[in-house]
Amino acid sequence: MAIVVDIDVLLAERHMSVGEFAVAVGITPANIAVLKNGRAKAVRFATLEAICRVLECQPGDVLRYVPDE
């Protein structure tokens, strides 16, 4: 099982840099990288809420499930 984080796609669609996004969400660019690279073990609901607020999207736009082959 794999959970894929599509933050990079959403940022590109919105022409937003990782730095701008990190400031708007209130987390470090390093933590954004951890999310983008799939190394995060958990995401706080407050962080997910801030991500969705900044990107004007739903949680399902940020996270998706891709089954193992």
mmCIF file of the N, C-alpha and C atoms, coordinates in Angstrom:
data_MODEL
# 
_entry.id   MODEL 
# 
loop_
_atom_site.group_PDB 
_atom_site.id 
_atom_site.type_symbol 
_atom_site.label_atom_id 
_atom_site.label_alt_id 
_atom_site.label_comp_id 
_atom_site.label_asym_id 
_atom_site.label_entity_id 
_atom_site.label_seq_id 
_atom_site.pdbx_PDB_ins_code 
_atom_site.Cartn_x 
_atom_site.Cartn_y 
_atom_site.Cartn_z 
_atom_site.occupancy 
_atom_site.B_iso_or_equiv 
_atom_site.pdbx_formal_charge 
_atom_site.auth_seq_id 
_atom_site.auth_comp_id 
_atom_site.auth_asym_id 
_atom_site.auth_atom_id 
_atom_site.pdbx_PDB_model_num 
ATOM 1   N N  . MET A 1 1  ? 0.843   -1.175 0.000   1.00 0.00 ? 1  MET A N  1 
ATOM 2   C CA . MET A 1 1  ? 0.000   0.000  0.000   1.00 0.00 ? 1  MET A CA 1 
ATOM 3   C C  . MET A 1 1  ? 0.888   1.237  0.000   1.00 0.00 ? 1  MET A C  1 
ATOM 4   N N  . ALA A 1 2  ? 0.466   2.233  -0.765  1.00 0.00 ? 2  ALA A N  1 
ATOM 5   C CA . ALA A 1 2  ? 1.221   3.481  -0.798  1.00 0.00 ? 2  ALA A CA 1 
ATOM 6   C C  . ALA A 1 2  ? 0.256   4.658  -0.817  1.00 0.00 ? 2  ALA A C  1 
ATOM 7   N N  . ILE A 1 3  ? 0.545   5.602  0.011   1.00 0.00 ? 3  ILE A N  1 
ATOM 8   C CA . ILE A 1 3  ? -0.186  6.867  -0.015  1.00 0.00 ? 3  ILE A CA 1 
ATOM 9   C C  . ILE A 1 3  ? 0.699   7.868  -0.745  1.00 0.00 ? 3  ILE A C  1 
ATOM 10  N N  . VAL A 1 4  ? 0.177   8.459  -1.795  1.00 0.00 ? 4  VAL A N  1 
ATOM 11  C CA . VAL A 1 4  ? 0.921   9.411  -2.602  1.00 0.00 ? 4  VAL A CA 1 
ATOM 12  C C  . VAL A 1 4  ? 0.443   10.807 -2.250  1.00 0.00 ? 4  VAL A C  1 
ATOM 13  N N  . VAL A 1 5  ? 1.390   11.725 -2.064  1.00 0.00 ? 5  VAL A N  1 
ATOM 14  C CA . VAL A 1 5  ? 1.091   13.123 -1.742  1.00 0.00 ? 5  VAL A CA 1 
ATOM 15  C C  . VAL A 1 5  ? 1.336   13.940 -3.002  1.00 0.00 ? 5  VAL A C  1 
ATOM 16  N N  . ASP A 1 6  ? 0.289   14.593 -3.489  1.00 0.00 ? 6  ASP A N  1 
ATOM 17  C CA . ASP A 1 6  ? 0.349   15.327 -4.749  1.00 0.00 ? 6  ASP A CA 1 
ATOM 18  C C  . ASP A 1 6  ? 0.555   16.832 -4.560  1.00 0.00 ? 6  ASP A C  1 
ATOM 19  N N  . ILE A 1 7  ? 1.297   17.223 -3.538  1.00 0.00 ? 7  ILE A N  1 
ATOM 20  C CA . ILE A 1 7  ? 1.523   18.645 -3.294  1.00 0.00 ? 7  ILE A CA 1 
ATOM 21  C C  . ILE A 1 7  ? 2.254   19.290 -4.456  1.00 0.00 ? 7  ILE A C  1 
ATOM 22  N N  . ASP A 1 8  ? 3.247   18.609 -5.027  1.00 0.00 ? 8  ASP A N  1 
ATOM 23  C CA . ASP A 1 8  ? 4.007   19.209 -6.119  1.00 0.00 ? 8  ASP A CA 1 
ATOM 24  C C  . ASP A 1 8  ? 3.126   19.517 -7.322  1.00 0.00 ? 8  ASP A C  1 
ATOM 25  N N  . VAL A 1 9  ? 2.163   18.641 -7.619  1.00 0.00 ? 9  VAL A N  1 
ATOM 26  C CA . VAL A 1 9  ? 1.234   18.870 -8.726  1.00 0.00 ? 9  VAL A CA 1 
ATOM 27  C C  . VAL A 1 9  ? 0.367   20.089 -8.434  1.00 0.00 ? 9  VAL A C  1 
ATOM 28  N N  . LEU A 1 10 ? -0.154  20.156 -7.224  1.00 0.00 ? 10 LEU A N  1 
ATOM 29  C CA . LEU A 1 10 ? -1.029  21.268 -6.847  1.00 0.00 ? 10 LEU A CA 1 
ATOM 30  C C  . LEU A 1 10 ? -0.273  22.595 -6.843  1.00 0.00 ? 10 LEU A C  1 
ATOM 31  N N  . LEU A 1 11 ? 0.973   22.575 -6.369  1.00 0.00 ? 11 LEU A N  1 
ATOM 32  C CA . LEU A 1 11 ? 1.775   23.797 -6.377  1.00 0.00 ? 11 LEU A CA 1 
ATOM 33  C C  . LEU A 1 11 ? 2.041   24.260 -7.805  1.00 0.00 ? 11 LEU A C  1 
ATOM 34  N N  . ALA A 1 12 ? 2.338   23.346 -8.697  1.00 0.00 ? 12 ALA A N  1 
ATOM 35  C CA . ALA A 1 12 ? 2.590   23.700 -10.097 1.00 0.00 ? 12 ALA A CA 1 
ATOM 36  C C  . ALA A 1 12 ? 1.343   24.288 -10.737 1.00 0.00 ? 12 ALA A C  1 
ATOM 37  N N  . GLU A 1 13 ? 0.190   23.694 -10.459 1.00 0.00 ? 13 GLU A N  1 
ATOM 38  C CA . GLU A 1 13 ? -1.065  24.203 -11.015 1.00 0.00 ? 13 GLU A CA 1 
ATOM 39  C C  . GLU A 1 13 ? -1.371  25.619 -10.530 1.00 0.00 ? 13 GLU A C  1 
ATOM 40  N N  . ARG A 1 14 ? -0.913  25.925 -9.325  1.00 0.00 ? 14 ARG A N  1 
ATOM 41  C CA . ARG A 1 14 ? -1.198  27.237 -8.733  1.00 0.00 ? 14 ARG A CA 1 
ATOM 42  C C  . ARG A 1 14 ? -0.029  28.214 -8.858  1.00 0.00 ? 14 ARG A C  1 
ATOM 43  N N  . HIS A 1 15 ? 1.021   27.786 -9.554  1.00 0.00 ? 15 HIS A N  1 
ATOM 44  C CA . HIS A 1 15 ? 2.213   28.627 -9.759  1.00 0.00 ? 15 HIS A CA 1 
ATOM 45  C C  . HIS A 1 15 ? 2.738   29.165 -8.427  1.00 0.00 ? 15 HIS A C  1 
ATOM 46  N N  . MET A 1 16 ? 2.852   28.266 -7.455  1.00 0.00 ? 16 MET A N  1 
ATOM 47  C CA . MET A 1 16 ? 3.299   28.630 -6.115  1.00 0.00 ? 16 MET A CA 1 
ATOM 48  C C  . MET A 1 16 ? 4.599   27.899 -5.805  1.00 0.00 ? 16 MET A C  1 
ATOM 49  N N  . SER A 1 17 ? 5.560   28.600 -5.230  1.00 0.00 ? 17 SER A N  1 
ATOM 50  C CA . SER A 1 17 ? 6.824   27.963 -4.865  1.00 0.00 ? 17 SER A CA 1 
ATOM 51  C C  . SER A 1 17 ? 6.677   27.235 -3.532  1.00 0.00 ? 17 SER A C  1 
ATOM 52  N N  . VAL A 1 18 ? 7.603   26.323 -3.292  1.00 0.00 ? 18 VAL A N  1 
ATOM 53  C CA . VAL A 1 18 ? 7.611   25.594 -2.028  1.00 0.00 ? 18 VAL A CA 1 
ATOM 54  C C  . VAL A 1 18 ? 7.805   26.570 -0.868  1.00 0.00 ? 18 VAL A C  1 
ATOM 55  N N  . GLY A 1 19 ? 8.661   27.560 -1.050  1.00 0.00 ? 19 GLY A N  1 
ATOM 56  C CA . GLY A 1 19 ? 8.898   28.549 0.001   1.00 0.00 ? 19 GLY A CA 1 
ATOM 57  C C  . GLY A 1 19 ? 7.654   29.343 0.345   1.00 0.00 ? 19 GLY A C  1 
ATOM 58  N N  . GLU A 1 20 ? 6.945   29.829 -0.679  1.00 0.00 ? 20 GLU A N  1 
ATOM 59  C CA . GLU A 1 20 ? 5.691   30.565 -0.452  1.00 0.00 ? 20 GLU A CA 1 
ATOM 60  C C  . GLU A 1 20 ? 4.673   29.678 0.250   1.00 0.00 ? 20 GLU A C  1 
ATOM 61  N N  . PHE A 1 21 ? 4.580   28.443 -0.214  1.00 0.00 ? 21 PHE A N  1 
ATOM 62  C CA . PHE A 1 21 ? 3.637   27.493 0.356   1.00 0.00 ? 21 PHE A CA 1 
ATOM 63  C C  . PHE A 1 21 ? 3.955   27.203 1.813   1.00 0.00 ? 21 PHE A C  1 
ATOM 64  N N  . ALA A 1 22 ? 5.232   26.982 2.114   1.00 0.00 ? 22 ALA A N  1 
ATOM 65  C CA . ALA A 1 22 ? 5.643   26.676 3.486   1.00 0.00 ? 22 ALA A CA 1 
ATOM 66  C C  . ALA A 1 22 ? 5.282   27.815 4.432   1.00 0.00 ? 22 ALA A C  1 
ATOM 67  N N  . VAL A 1 23 ? 5.532   29.045 4.004   1.00 0.00 ? 23 VAL A N  1 
ATOM 68  C CA . VAL A 1 23 ? 5.198   30.205 4.839   1.00 0.00 ? 23 VAL A CA 1 
ATOM 69  C C  . VAL A 1 23 ? 3.689   30.288 5.053   1.00 0.00 ? 23 VAL A C  1 
ATOM 70  N N  . ALA A 1 24 ? 2.922   30.104 3.981   1.00 0.00 ? 24 ALA A N  1 
ATOM 71  C CA . ALA A 1 24 ? 1.466   30.207 4.074   1.00 0.00 ? 24 ALA A CA 1 
ATOM 72  C C  . ALA A 1 24 ? 0.868   29.127 4.966   1.00 0.00 ? 24 ALA A C  1 
ATOM 73  N N  . VAL A 1 25 ? 1.439   27.919 4.912   1.00 0.00 ? 25 VAL A N  1 
ATOM 74  C CA . VAL A 1 25 ? 0.920   26.803 5.714   1.00 0.00 ? 25 VAL A CA 1 
ATOM 75  C C  . VAL A 1 25 ? 1.439   26.881 7.152   1.00 0.00 ? 25 VAL A C  1 
ATOM 76  N N  . GLY A 1 26 ? 2.658   27.408 7.312   1.00 0.00 ? 26 GLY A N  1 
ATOM 77  C CA . GLY A 1 26 ? 3.231   27.513 8.650   1.00 0.00 ? 26 GLY A CA 1 
ATOM 78  C C  . GLY A 1 26 ? 4.113   26.331 9.021   1.00 0.00 ? 26 GLY A C  1 
ATOM 79  N N  . ILE A 1 27 ? 4.682   25.662 8.020   1.00 0.00 ? 27 ILE A N  1 
ATOM 80  C CA . ILE A 1 27 ? 5.639   24.593 8.282   1.00 0.00 ? 27 ILE A CA 1 
ATOM 81  C C  . ILE A 1 27 ? 6.905   24.856 7.460   1.00 0.00 ? 27 ILE A C  1 
ATOM 82  N N  . THR A 1 28 ? 7.966   24.163 7.783   1.00 0.00 ? 28 THR A N  1 
ATOM 83  C CA . THR A 1 28 ? 9.246   24.425 7.126   1.00 0.00 ? 28 THR A CA 1 
ATOM 84  C C  . THR A 1 28 ? 9.285   23.806 5.730   1.00 0.00 ? 28 THR A C  1 
ATOM 85  N N  . PRO A 1 29 ? 10.092  24.384 4.840   1.00 0.00 ? 29 PRO A N  1 
ATOM 86  C CA . PRO A 1 29 ? 10.276  23.759 3.521   1.00 0.00 ? 29 PRO A CA 1 
ATOM 87  C C  . PRO A 1 29 ? 10.800  22.319 3.631   1.00 0.00 ? 29 PRO A C  1 
ATOM 88  N N  . ALA A 1 30 ? 11.598  22.041 4.663   1.00 0.00 ? 30 ALA A N  1 
ATOM 89  C CA . ALA A 1 30 ? 12.091  20.674 4.860   1.00 0.00 ? 30 ALA A CA 1 
ATOM 90  C C  . ALA A 1 30 ? 10.933  19.716 5.128   1.00 0.00 ? 30 ALA A C  1 
ATOM 91  N N  . ASN A 1 31 ? 9.955   20.143 5.912   1.00 0.00 ? 31 ASN A N  1 
ATOM 92  C CA . ASN A 1 31 ? 8.794   19.285 6.180   1.00 0.00 ? 31 ASN A CA 1 
ATOM 93  C C  . ASN A 1 31 ? 7.919   19.135 4.942   1.00 0.00 ? 31 ASN A C  1 
ATOM 94  N N  . ILE A 1 32 ? 7.861   20.160 4.097   1.00 0.00 ? 32 ILE A N  1 
ATOM 95  C CA . ILE A 1 32 ? 7.152   20.044 2.816   1.00 0.00 ? 32 ILE A CA 1 
ATOM 96  C C  . ILE A 1 32 ? 7.840   18.964 1.973   1.00 0.00 ? 32 ILE A C  1 
ATOM 97  N N  . ALA A 1 33 ? 9.164   18.978 1.952   1.00 0.00 ? 33 ALA A N  1 
ATOM 98  C CA . ALA A 1 33 ? 9.921   17.983 1.192   1.00 0.00 ? 33 ALA A CA 1 
ATOM 99  C C  . ALA A 1 33 ? 9.649   16.576 1.712   1.00 0.00 ? 33 ALA A C  1 
ATOM 100 N N  . VAL A 1 34 ? 9.566   16.416 3.020   1.00 0.00 ? 34 VAL A N  1 
ATOM 101 C CA . VAL A 1 34 ? 9.264   15.106 3.612   1.00 0.00 ? 34 VAL A CA 1 
ATOM 102 C C  . VAL A 1 34 ? 7.900   14.617 3.123   1.00 0.00 ? 34 VAL A C  1 
ATOM 103 N N  . LEU A 1 35 ? 6.930   15.508 3.086   1.00 0.00 ? 35 LEU A N  1 
ATOM 104 C CA . LEU A 1 35 ? 5.599   15.146 2.590   1.00 0.00 ? 35 LEU A CA 1 
ATOM 105 C C  . LEU A 1 35 ? 5.650   14.792 1.105   1.00 0.00 ? 35 LEU A C  1 
ATOM 106 N N  . LYS A 1 36 ? 6.281   15.654 0.316   1.00 0.00 ? 36 LYS A N  1 
ATOM 107 C CA . LYS A 1 36 ? 6.331   15.454 -1.135  1.00 0.00 ? 36 LYS A CA 1 
ATOM 108 C C  . LYS A 1 36 ? 7.039   14.162 -1.514  1.00 0.00 ? 36 LYS A C  1 
ATOM 109 N N  . ASN A 1 37 ? 8.058   13.801 -0.768  1.00 0.00 ? 37 ASN A N  1 
ATOM 110 C CA . ASN A 1 37 ? 8.853   12.624 -1.105  1.00 0.00 ? 37 ASN A CA 1 
ATOM 111 C C  . ASN A 1 37 ? 8.314   11.334 -0.505  1.00 0.00 ? 37 ASN A C  1 
ATOM 112 N N  . GLY A 1 38 ? 7.183   11.407 0.169   1.00 0.00 ? 38 GLY A N  1 
ATOM 113 C CA . GLY A 1 38 ? 6.566   10.208 0.713   1.00 0.00 ? 38 GLY A CA 1 
ATOM 114 C C  . GLY A 1 38 ? 7.252   9.642  1.928   1.00 0.00 ? 38 GLY A C  1 
ATOM 115 N N  . ARG A 1 39 ? 8.039   10.444 2.622   1.00 0.00 ? 39 ARG A N  1 
ATOM 116 C CA . ARG A 1 39 ? 8.751   9.959  3.809   1.00 0.00 ? 39 ARG A CA 1 
ATOM 117 C C  . ARG A 1 39 ? 8.010   10.257 5.107   1.00 0.00 ? 39 ARG A C  1 
ATOM 118 N N  . ALA A 1 40 ? 6.902   10.969 5.025   1.00 0.00 ? 40 ALA A N  1 
ATOM 119 C CA . ALA A 1 40 ? 6.145   11.313 6.231   1.00 0.00 ? 40 ALA A CA 1 
ATOM 120 C C  . ALA A 1 40 ? 5.433   10.068 6.765   1.00 0.00 ? 40 ALA A C  1 
ATOM 121 N N  . LYS A 1 41 ? 5.454   9.906  8.070   1.00 0.00 ? 41 LYS A N  1 
ATOM 122 C CA . LYS A 1 41 ? 4.761   8.795  8.710   1.00 0.00 ? 41 LYS A CA 1 
ATOM 123 C C  . LYS A 1 41 ? 3.355   9.186  9.143   1.00 0.00 ? 41 LYS A C  1 
ATOM 124 N N  . ALA A 1 42 ? 3.113   10.503 9.268   1.00 0.00 ? 42 ALA A N  1 
ATOM 125 C CA . ALA A 1 42 ? 1.809   11.000 9.704   1.00 0.00 ? 42 ALA A CA 1 
ATOM 126 C C  . ALA A 1 42 ? 1.670   12.455 9.288   1.00 0.00 ? 42 ALA A C  1 
ATOM 127 N N  . VAL A 1 43 ? 0.420   12.895 9.222   1.00 0.00 ? 43 VAL A N  1 
ATOM 128 C CA . VAL A 1 43 ? 0.122   14.304 8.955   1.00 0.00 ? 43 VAL A CA 1 
ATOM 129 C C  . VAL A 1 43 ? -0.948  14.722 9.951   1.00 0.00 ? 43 VAL A C  1 
ATOM 130 N N  . ARG A 1 44 ? -0.683  15.777 10.679  1.00 0.00 ? 44 ARG A N  1 
ATOM 131 C CA . ARG A 1 44 ? -1.686  16.279 11.624  1.00 0.00 ? 44 ARG A CA 1 
ATOM 132 C C  . ARG A 1 44 ? -2.866  16.862 10.855  1.00 0.00 ? 44 ARG A C  1 
ATOM 133 N N  . PHE A 1 45 ? -4.051  16.696 11.403  1.00 0.00 ? 45 PHE A N  1 
ATOM 134 C CA . PHE A 1 45 ? -5.239  17.261 10.768  1.00 0.00 ? 45 PHE A CA 1 
ATOM 135 C C  . PHE A 1 45 ? -5.116  18.775 10.631  1.00 0.00 ? 45 PHE A C  1 
ATOM 136 N N  . ALA A 1 46 ? -4.504  19.424 11.607  1.00 0.00 ? 46 ALA A N  1 
ATOM 137 C CA . ALA A 1 46 ? -4.335  20.877 11.537  1.00 0.00 ? 46 ALA A CA 1 
ATOM 138 C C  . ALA A 1 46 ? -3.444  21.258 10.349  1.00 0.00 ? 46 ALA A C  1 
ATOM 139 N N  . THR A 1 47 ? -2.418  20.455 10.092  1.00 0.00 ? 47 THR A N  1 
ATOM 140 C CA . THR A 1 47 ? -1.549  20.701 8.943   1.00 0.00 ? 47 THR A CA 1 
ATOM 141 C C  . THR A 1 47 ? -2.292  20.435 7.646   1.00 0.00 ? 47 THR A C  1 
ATOM 142 N N  . LEU A 1 48 ? -3.031  19.341 7.586   1.00 0.00 ? 48 LEU A N  1 
ATOM 143 C CA . LEU A 1 48 ? -3.812  19.026 6.397   1.00 0.00 ? 48 LEU A CA 1 
ATOM 144 C C  . LEU A 1 48 ? -4.851  20.112 6.132   1.00 0.00 ? 48 LEU A C  1 
ATOM 145 N N  . GLU A 1 49 ? -5.461  20.607 7.186   1.00 0.00 ? 49 GLU A N  1 
ATOM 146 C CA . GLU A 1 49 ? -6.437  21.696 7.042   1.00 0.00 ? 49 GLU A CA 1 
ATOM 147 C C  . GLU A 1 49 ? -5.769  22.939 6.468   1.00 0.00 ? 49 GLU A C  1 
ATOM 148 N N  . ALA A 1 50 ? -4.589  23.289 6.968   1.00 0.00 ? 50 ALA A N  1 
ATOM 149 C CA . ALA A 1 50 ? -3.872  24.460 6.463   1.00 0.00 ? 50 ALA A CA 1 
ATOM 150 C C  . ALA A 1 50 ? -3.467  24.271 5.002   1.00 0.00 ? 50 ALA A C  1 
ATOM 151 N N  . ILE A 1 51 ? -3.023  23.070 4.653   1.00 0.00 ? 51 ILE A N  1 
ATOM 152 C CA . ILE A 1 51 ? -2.662  22.776 3.261   1.00 0.00 ? 51 ILE A CA 1 
ATOM 153 C C  . ILE A 1 51 ? -3.873  22.978 2.356   1.00 0.00 ? 51 ILE A C  1 
ATOM 154 N N  . CYS A 1 52 ? -5.007  22.437 2.751   1.00 0.00 ? 52 CYS A N  1 
ATOM 155 C CA . CYS A 1 52 ? -6.228  22.571 1.950   1.00 0.00 ? 52 CYS A CA 1 
ATOM 156 C C  . CYS A 1 52 ? -6.708  24.014 1.874   1.00 0.00 ? 52 CYS A C  1 
ATOM 157 N N  . ARG A 1 53 ? -6.550  24.755 2.960   1.00 0.00 ? 53 ARG A N  1 
ATOM 158 C CA . ARG A 1 53 ? -6.946  26.169 2.954   1.00 0.00 ? 53 ARG A CA 1 
ATOM 159 C C  . ARG A 1 53 ? -6.095  26.950 1.969   1.00 0.00 ? 53 ARG A C  1 
ATOM 160 N N  . VAL A 1 54 ? -4.789  26.757 2.034   1.00 0.00 ? 54 VAL A N  1 
ATOM 161 C CA . VAL A 1 54 ? -3.861  27.503 1.172   1.00 0.00 ? 54 VAL A CA 1 
ATOM 162 C C  . VAL A 1 54 ? -4.039  27.113 -0.293  1.00 0.00 ? 54 VAL A C  1 
ATOM 163 N N  . LEU A 1 55 ? -4.205  25.830 -0.555  1.00 0.00 ? 55 LEU A N  1 
ATOM 164 C CA . LEU A 1 55 ? -4.324  25.364 -1.937  1.00 0.00 ? 55 LEU A CA 1 
ATOM 165 C C  . LEU A 1 55 ? -5.759  25.394 -2.459  1.00 0.00 ? 55 LEU A C  1 
ATOM 166 N N  . GLU A 1 56 ? -6.699  25.735 -1.567  1.00 0.00 ? 56 GLU A N  1 
ATOM 167 C CA . GLU A 1 56 ? -8.123  25.770 -1.915  1.00 0.00 ? 56 GLU A CA 1 
ATOM 168 C C  . GLU A 1 56 ? -8.545  24.453 -2.565  1.00 0.00 ? 56 GLU A C  1 
ATOM 169 N N  . CYS A 1 57 ? -8.339  23.369 -1.792  1.00 0.00 ? 57 CYS A N  1 
ATOM 170 C CA . CYS A 1 57 ? -8.646  22.039 -2.305  1.00 0.00 ? 57 CYS A CA 1 
ATOM 171 C C  . CYS A 1 57 ? -9.222  21.170 -1.191  1.00 0.00 ? 57 CYS A C  1 
ATOM 172 N N  . GLN A 1 58 ? -9.519  19.940 -1.528  1.00 0.00 ? 58 GLN A N  1 
ATOM 173 C CA . GLN A 1 58 ? -10.011 18.952 -0.584  1.00 0.00 ? 58 GLN A CA 1 
ATOM 174 C C  . GLN A 1 58 ? -8.873  18.003 -0.211  1.00 0.00 ? 58 GLN A C  1 
ATOM 175 N N  . PRO A 1 59 ? -8.949  17.328 0.944   1.00 0.00 ? 59 PRO A N  1 
ATOM 176 C CA . PRO A 1 59 ? -7.891  16.386 1.333   1.00 0.00 ? 59 PRO A CA 1 
ATOM 177 C C  . PRO A 1 59 ? -7.606  15.326 0.263   1.00 0.00 ? 59 PRO A C  1 
ATOM 178 N N  . GLY A 1 60 ? -8.636  14.891 -0.438  1.00 0.00 ? 60 GLY A N  1 
ATOM 179 C CA . GLY A 1 60 ? -8.452  13.898 -1.489  1.00 0.00 ? 60 GLY A CA 1 
ATOM 180 C C  . GLY A 1 60 ? -7.670  14.414 -2.686  1.00 0.00 ? 60 GLY A C  1 
ATOM 181 N N  . ASP A 1 61 ? -7.560  15.734 -2.812  1.00 0.00 ? 61 ASP A N  1 
ATOM 182 C CA . ASP A 1 61 ? -6.735  16.318 -3.870  1.00 0.00 ? 61 ASP A CA 1 
ATOM 183 C C  . ASP A 1 61 ? -5.257  16.247 -3.492  1.00 0.00 ? 61 ASP A C  1 
ATOM 184 N N  . VAL A 1 62 ? -4.979  16.176 -2.197  1.00 0.00 ? 62 VAL A N  1 
ATOM 185 C CA . VAL A 1 62 ? -3.609  16.167 -1.687  1.00 0.00 ? 62 VAL A CA 1 
ATOM 186 C C  . VAL A 1 62 ? -3.098  14.742 -1.530  1.00 0.00 ? 62 VAL A C  1 
ATOM 187 N N  . LEU A 1 63 ? -3.937  13.860 -1.017  1.00 0.00 ? 63 LEU A N  1 
ATOM 188 C CA . LEU A 1 63 ? -3.549  12.473 -0.725  1.00 0.00 ? 63 LEU A CA 1 
ATOM 189 C C  . LEU A 1 63 ? -4.326  11.500 -1.589  1.00 0.00 ? 63 LEU A C  1 
ATOM 190 N N  . ARG A 1 64 ? -3.644  10.471 -2.085  1.00 0.00 ? 64 ARG A N  1 
ATOM 191 C CA . ARG A 1 64 ? -4.343  9.407  -2.803  1.00 0.00 ? 64 ARG A CA 1 
ATOM 192 C C  . ARG A 1 64 ? -3.681  8.070  -2.504  1.00 0.00 ? 64 ARG A C  1 
ATOM 193 N N  . TYR A 1 65 ? -4.479  7.031  -2.577  1.00 0.00 ? 65 TYR A N  1 
ATOM 194 C CA . TYR A 1 65 ? -4.029  5.676  -2.309  1.00 0.00 ? 65 TYR A CA 1 
ATOM 195 C C  . TYR A 1 65 ? -3.702  4.979  -3.635  1.00 0.00 ? 65 TYR A C  1 
ATOM 196 N N  . VAL A 1 66 ? -2.530  4.370  -3.700  1.00 0.00 ? 66 VAL A N  1 
ATOM 197 C CA . VAL A 1 66 ? -2.124  3.576  -4.852  1.00 0.00 ? 66 VAL A CA 1 
ATOM 198 C C  . VAL A 1 66 ? -1.783  2.187  -4.330  1.00 0.00 ? 66 VAL A C  1 
ATOM 199 N N  . PRO A 1 67 ? -2.573  1.167  -4.709  1.00 0.00 ? 67 PRO A N  1 
ATOM 200 C CA . PRO A 1 67 ? -2.319  -0.182 -4.192  1.00 0.00 ? 67 PRO A CA 1 
ATOM 201 C C  . PRO A 1 67 ? -1.001  -0.756 -4.714  1.00 0.00 ? 67 PRO A C  1 
ATOM 202 N N  . ASP A 1 68 ? -0.429  -1.639 -3.915  1.00 0.00 ? 68 ASP A N  1 
ATOM 203 C CA . ASP A 1 68 ? 0.776   -2.355 -4.345  1.00 0.00 ? 68 ASP A CA 1 
ATOM 204 C C  . ASP A 1 68 ? 0.433   -3.230 -5.552  1.00 0.00 ? 68 ASP A C  1 
ATOM 205 N N  . GLU A 1 69 ? 1.436   -3.444 -6.366  1.00 0.00 ? 69 GLU A N  1 
ATOM 206 C CA . GLU A 1 69 ? 1.200   -4.277 -7.561  1.00 0.00 ? 69 GLU A CA 1 
ATOM 207 C C  . GLU A 1 69 ? 1.396   -5.736 -7.267  1.00 0.00 ? 69 GLU A C  1 
# 
